[in-house]
Amino acid sequence: MSRKATYLIAGAIFVTAALLGLSRQSLFAGNPAQAQSSETYRQLNLFGEIFERILADYVDEVDEATLIQAAIAGMVQSLDPHSSYLPPDAFMDMQFTTRGEFGGLGIEVTQQNGVVTVVSPIDDTPAARAGIMAGDKIIRIDGESIEGMSLNEAVNLMRGPPNTPITLTISREGVEPFDVPLVRELIRDQTVRAQAFDNVGYVRLKQFSETTTRDMQDAILRLRTEIGPDNLQGFIIDLRSNPGGLLDQSVTVADAFIEQGEILSTRGRSTQDTRRYNARAGDILEGIPIIVLVNGGSASASEIVAGALQDQHRATIVGTLSFGKGSVQTIIPLTPGDGALRLTTARYYTPSGRSIQAVGIEPDIIVEQVLPPELAERVAQLPALAEATLPGHLTIENGGAERQASLSYVPANPDDDTQLQFALRLIRGEEQNTAFPASALTPAPVTP
């Protein structure tokens, strides 16, 4: 075996020994702990042997750092679907996302038939000022084709430091493809969208970033003024297809509507991961009825909010079964330049003490979203996605039945939104709802 491999194995053994609390001397002194860990050292030797073989014999030359990063990523991903190693670039991107701001162009994009397509430009951003429109297809970035590129790869190319130039080539129906030169700016992600439906306030939360609670409170106060306190019949908080985000933001969002009592608790192996979060006095809506909309894409922080408002009898939950992610991840920064570790460190529990891991939040009133025929046919061919369908997910405590996935589609047109229209009728008293809060309701399927 080469000297390189010998050094690698020795280093790995001493690192593992440190993690296990063993001293260098105990490795060679017949210490009982050494015997207990002999299998660990054998596996580390195996790792070193395979590493050396790949470096020496793989058909193409392999970068050692890349190979080690891949091994680290594989080790962490084997734990559960939500633990991961974040290389420096991914760690930086995650920080931008949770801060709710990033250097970019100000367009929301999706991928349709493999083509990056504009959903909408954000007001007063480089994309909006340049005249980019919903439905535009982005076919090249800085002259390079992005055909076959994933959506995330394309988005990463469009993001970058503020004040840096970029050129998009746009394909628009009825005209020849054309170039749009742009300069990136600091873009604030709009995680909150609000509007009034006559006398009902509506707030949709897209995710939970550092600004979500503040933006939500501002939106609610603005709508209360617009509608008028004496005319306001109720509020709809839309958490559908919200994948989650920051734990502390889910707590403060729920706290905004709850006068007192528990919001959630977390329990982990470490005492620092076991804690209870309680509401502070004050309800921004002062008891005004609330409907919370959820679906199969409502996960993590969204489920924390829905579970707290449901258990504290502050809102009626309407829609379909949520995703079922009942775990908490901690971001652990590593040595500067080495990225971070995203590690599952606790399970969380709603105020009633229930874990929703691989189960989800079951609405008080189940309302299925009606799909247009062409979309219904396509959705029927897709595999169901929920926490319970993810390989390696944390199991339910004390056994129990895992729940299947539900639909996560939200129509762009409110008139086509079955769940939203039902919630509006419910608040206006046009659908039977014997009383607010949710505890007065008997969950039952509803045919829209």
SVG drawing of the C-alpha trace seen along z (x, -y; Angstrom):
<svg xmlns="http://www.w3.org/2000/svg" viewBox="-75 -52 80 58">
<polyline fill="none" stroke="black" stroke-width="0.4" points="0.0,0.0 1.3,-3.5 2.5,-6.0 -0.4,-8.3 -2.9,-5.7 -1.2,-4.9 -1.3,-8.6 -4.9,-8.8 -5.9,-5.8 -3.9,-6.9 -5.4,-10.4 -8.9,-8.9 -8.3,-6.6 -7.1,-9.5 -10.0,-11.7 -12.4,-9.0 -10.7,-8.3 -11.1,-11.9 -14.8,-11.8 -15.1,-8.6 -13.3,-10.2 -10.2,-8.0 -6.7,-9.1 -3.8,-8.4 -2.2,-6.2 -5.4,-4.1 -5.2,-3.1 -2.1,-1.0 -2.6,-0.1 -5.2,2.6 -7.8,0.2 -11.3,1.9 -12.7,-1.0 -10.3,-0.1 -11.8,3.5 -15.3,2.1 -14.4,-0.2 -12.4,2.3 -15.1,2.6 -15.1,-1.1 -11.3,-1.1 -11.7,1.8 -14.3,-0.1 -12.0,-3.2 -9.2,-1.0 -11.7,0.1 -12.5,-3.5 -8.8,-4.3 -8.2,-1.3 -11.1,-2.2 -10.0,-5.8 -6.5,-4.8 -7.8,-2.4 -10.0,-5.1 -7.1,-7.6 -4.8,-5.1 -7.0,-3.1 -10.1,-5.0 -10.3,-5.6 -10.0,-9.4 -8.0,-11.4 -10.1,-12.2 -9.7,-15.3 -9.0,-14.1 -11.0,-17.0 -14.0,-16.3 -13.9,-12.6 -13.7,-13.3 -16.6,-15.8 -18.7,-13.2 -17.9,-10.6 -18.9,-13.1 -22.1,-14.0 -23.0,-10.3 -22.3,-9.6 -24.6,-12.5 -27.4,-11.7 -27.5,-8.1 -29.0,-9.4 -32.3,-10.8 -33.6,-12.8 -33.1,-16.2 -29.5,-15.9 -26.9,-17.0 -23.4,-18.4 -23.4,-21.9 -20.3,-22.7 -19.3,-26.4 -21.4,-27.5 -24.5,-25.7 -24.0,-27.1 -23.8,-30.6 -26.9,-30.1 -28.8,-28.8 -27.9,-31.9 -29.1,-34.1 -32.4,-32.2 -33.1,-32.3 -32.2,-36.0 -34.9,-36.6 -32.5,-38.6 -29.9,-37.8 -28.1,-39.2 -30.2,-38.5 -32.6,-39.7 -36.0,-39.6 -37.9,-36.9 -39.8,-33.9 -39.1,-31.0 -40.3,-27.4 -39.4,-24.6 -42.0,-23.6 -41.2,-20.7 -37.5,-21.1 -37.4,-24.9 -36.8,-27.6 -40.0,-29.7 -40.8,-33.0 -43.7,-32.8 -43.6,-36.5 -41.2,-39.4 -41.0,-41.1 -42.0,-44.7 -39.2,-47.3 -36.4,-44.8 -34.0,-44.6 -36.2,-42.0 -39.4,-44.0 -37.7,-47.2 -36.3,-45.4 -39.7,-44.3 -39.4,-40.6 -42.9,-39.1 -44.7,-36.0 -44.4,-33.2 -41.1,-34.2 -38.7,-31.3 -35.0,-31.7 -32.9,-29.8 -29.4,-31.2 -27.5,-32.9 -24.5,-35.0 -24.6,-33.4 -24.5,-29.8 -27.4,-27.4 -29.1,-26.2 -30.9,-23.3 -30.8,-20.2 -29.8,-22.3 -31.8,-21.8 -33.8,-24.6 -31.5,-25.0 -28.5,-25.2 -30.1,-27.9 -31.2,-29.9 -27.6,-29.7 -26.3,-31.2 -28.7,-34.1 -27.9,-34.9 -24.7,-36.6 -23.1,-39.6 -25.1,-42.9 -23.8,-45.3 -22.5,-42.5 -23.8,-42.2 -25.6,-39.3 -27.4,-38.8 -30.5,-36.6 -31.7,-35.3 -35.5,-35.3 -37.8,-33.3 -41.2,-34.9 -44.2,-33.7 -44.6,-35.6 -41.1,-37.2 -37.5,-36.1 -35.3,-35.3 -33.7,-38.4 -31.0,-39.3 -31.8,-41.3 -28.8,-42.8 -29.3,-43.2 -27.3,-44.2 -27.9,-42.2 -29.3,-44.0 -30.0,-43.0 -33.4,-41.4 -35.7,-40.9 -37.6,-37.7 -41.3,-38.4 -42.3,-35.6 -45.7,-37.2 -48.5,-38.0 -51.7,-39.7 -55.0,-40.9 -58.6,-41.6 -61.5,-39.5 -64.2,-42.0 -64.5,-41.8 -62.0,-38.9 -58.3,-39.4 -56.0,-36.9 -52.3,-36.4 -50.2,-33.7 -46.8,-32.7 -44.5,-31.2 -41.8,-30.2 -40.3,-31.2 -37.3,-33.5 -35.9,-36.0 -38.4,-38.7 -41.6,-36.6 -43.2,-37.5 -42.6,-41.2 -43.8,-41.2 -46.9,-39.2 -47.8,-41.6 -47.3,-44.6 -49.6,-43.0 -52.3,-42.2 -52.3,-45.7 -52.5,-47.1 -55.5,-44.9 -57.3,-45.7 -57.0,-49.4 -58.1,-48.8 -61.1,-46.7 -62.0,-48.5 -62.1,-47.0 -65.9,-47.1 -66.2,-45.3 -63.6,-42.6 -65.2,-39.2 -62.1,-37.0 -58.7,-36.2 -57.3,-33.3 -53.7,-32.3 -52.6,-30.3 -49.7,-27.8 -50.3,-25.6 -47.1,-24.4 -45.0,-26.3 -41.9,-24.0 -41.0,-25.6 -37.8,-27.5 -36.7,-29.0 -38.0,-27.5 -38.0,-30.8 -40.1,-32.4 -42.7,-29.6 -42.9,-30.3 -43.3,-34.1 -45.9,-33.7 -48.0,-31.4 -47.4,-33.6 -48.9,-36.6 -52.4,-34.9 -52.2,-33.2 -52.7,-34.9 -51.1,-32.3 -50.0,-28.7 -47.6,-26.5 -46.7,-26.8 -44.5,-23.7 -41.8,-21.7 -38.7,-20.0 -37.0,-16.9 -33.5,-15.7 -30.7,-13.7 -29.0,-16.9 -30.6,-19.0 -30.0,-22.1 -32.2,-20.5 -35.0,-20.0 -37.1,-23.1 -40.6,-24.5 -41.8,-27.6 -44.7,-29.5 -46.8,-32.3 -46.5,-35.9 -49.7,-37.9 -51.3,-39.6 -53.3,-38.5 -52.8,-40.7 -56.3,-39.8 -58.0,-40.2 -60.0,-37.1 -61.2,-37.6 -61.9,-34.2 -59.0,-32.5 -59.0,-29.8 -55.6,-28.2 -55.2,-26.5 -52.8,-23.5 -52.1,-20.8 -49.5,-18.1 -46.8,-20.7 -47.2,-22.3 -44.2,-21.1 -42.1,-21.7 -42.5,-25.3 -45.9,-25.4 -47.0,-22.4 -45.7,-24.0 -48.0,-27.0 -51.0,-24.9 -50.6,-22.5 -50.2,-25.3 -53.3,-27.2 -55.3,-23.9 -54.3,-22.6 -54.8,-26.1 -58.3,-26.3 -57.4,-29.5 -58.1,-28.5 -60.0,-26.1 -57.6,-24.1 -59.0,-23.5 -57.5,-21.6 -55.8,-18.2 -53.2,-16.3 -49.9,-18.1 -46.4,-16.7 -45.6,-15.3 -42.1,-16.6 -41.8,-16.6 -38.1,-17.0 -35.8,-20.0 -32.5,-20.6 -29.6,-22.6 -27.1,-24.3 -23.6,-23.7 -20.9,-25.9 -17.7,-24.0 -14.1,-25.4 -14.3,-28.6 -14.2,-27.6 -15.5,-24.1 -19.2,-24.9 -21.7,-23.6 -23.5,-20.5 -27.3,-20.4 -28.1,-17.9 -31.4,-16.6 -31.1,-17.2 -34.7,-16.9 -38.3,-16.0 -41.0,-18.6 -44.4,-18.3 -47.6,-20.3 -49.1,-21.8 -51.1,-18.7 -47.9,-16.6 -48.4,-14.9 -45.6,-14.3 -46.6,-14.8 -43.5,-12.9 -44.6,-10.9 -48.2,-11.6 -48.9,-15.3 -51.5,-17.7 -55.0,-16.5 -57.4,-19.4 -60.5,-20.0 -62.4,-20.1 -61.0,-18.2 -61.5,-19.9 -59.8,-18.5 -58.6,-20.8 -60.3,-20.3 -57.8,-20.0 -58.3,-20.9 -58.6,-17.7 -55.2,-18.0 -53.5,-18.5 -55.4,-15.8 -54.2,-13.2 -50.6,-14.3 -50.7,-14.4 -52.2,-10.8 -49.0,-9.6 -46.7,-11.2 -45.5,-9.4 -47.0,-10.6 -44.6,-12.6 -44.7,-13.0 -42.4,-12.5 -43.6,-8.9 -42.5,-8.2 -39.0,-9.5 -36.3,-6.7 -34.7,-6.7 -37.2,-9.0 -37.5,-9.1 -40.1,-6.6 -43.2,-7.3 -42.6,-7.1 -44.4,-4.2 -45.5,-2.8 -48.6,-3.9 -49.8,-4.2 -47.9,-6.5 -50.0,-8.7 -50.0,-8.9 -49.3,-12.0 -51.9,-14.5 -52.0,-17.0 -49.9,-20.2 -51.4,-22.1 -52.5,-25.8 -54.2,-27.4 -53.0,-30.8 -56.5,-32.1 -58.5,-32.5 -61.7,-31.7 -60.3,-28.2 -59.1,-27.7 -61.6,-25.2 -60.0,-25.4 -59.7,-29.2 -63.3,-29.6 -64.6,-27.2 -62.6,-29.1 -64.2,-32.3 -67.7,-30.8 -66.9,-29.4 -65.9,-32.7 -68.9,-34.4 -71.2,-31.8 -72.3,-30.3 -70.9,-26.9 -71.8,-25.2 -69.4,-25.8 -71.1,-25.5 -68.5,-27.5 -65.0,-28.9 -62.5,-27.5 -61.6,-24.3 -62.3,-22.2 -66.0,-22.7 -65.8,-21.1 -66.1,-17.4 -63.6,-16.7 -65.5,-15.3 -64.8,-15.1 -66.5,-17.9 -67.5,-17.7 -66.8,-21.1"/>
</svg>
